[in-house]
Amino acid sequence: MSQSTLPVISPYDRLGGEAGLRRLVHRFYTLMDTLDEAKGIRDMHPPSLAGSEEKLFMFLSGWLGGPQLYVEAYGPPMLRRRHLHFPIGSSERDQWMLCMDRALDEQGLDETVKTQLREALMRTADHMRNQPE
């Protein structure tokens, strides 16, 4: 097989498909629920994180190259618009990334994959800011 015909492995598959992504998202919300440093973003969520966890799983599934579960259920993500009623500044972005960074660290991923995911997630998290600094 020549190099040009090697299959492209999506980030979704590199995470371990559905099971791996569910582990990541579950750990992310467990951290959000337990880290004092994430209290600001935890307080933006309902008492039960189950619905938020499922929506993030569905969104990340498609965003990472897996099934487009979120789009099929809710239509285009329009992330920034859907989050406009939450005040999101650098602190909230950083709290979100703290939880995601720690969750990613625990997945046993290759460092290159982790770095690529972190950079892409940080760009998205930064785009969500809607508060002046």
HELIX and SHEET records of a PDB file:
HELIX    1   1 GLN A    3  THR A    5  5                                   3    
HELIX    2   2 PRO A   11  ARG A   14  1                                   4    
HELIX    3   3 GLY A   17  THR A   34  1                                  18    
HELIX    4   4 ASP A   36  ALA A   38  5                                   3    
HELIX    5   5 LYS A   39  ARG A   42  1                                   4    
HELIX    6   6 ALA A   50  TRP A   63  1                                  14    
HELIX    7   7 LEU A   69  TYR A   74  1                                   6    
HELIX    8   8 LEU A   79  ARG A   82  1                                   4    
HELIX    9   9 SER A   90  ASP A  105  1                                  16    
HELIX   10  10 GLU A  111  HIS A  127  1                                  17    
END                                                                             
